[in-house]
Amino acid sequence: MVRLAKVKDAEQLKILNTEFNGPNDRTVPQIKESLISNCQEIVIVDDTDGRLTGTDNHSAQSVYNKLGYHRDGEIHMSKS
């Protein structure tokens, strides 16, 4: 199931990030804090029976633009 990441996913996100991008200094508490406070980024995960098998992140603005939301509060539908 594809869904938005939750704070409880932080440990698995750390593991996936290390697998995909190599070792890094980002800690589980830092990932949790980012999931709680970073409203500029949307983290999407693929959850298979409680195990994360994939992740992707996007800026909130790019997601809103793809959905057709604009700052003027109106929804603009693309013709594609």
Secondary structure, DSSP 8 states (H G I E B T S, - for coil): -EEE--GGGHHHHHHHHHHHH---S--HHHHHHHHHH-TTEEEEEEEETTEEEEEEEEEHHHHHHHHTB-TTS-B-----
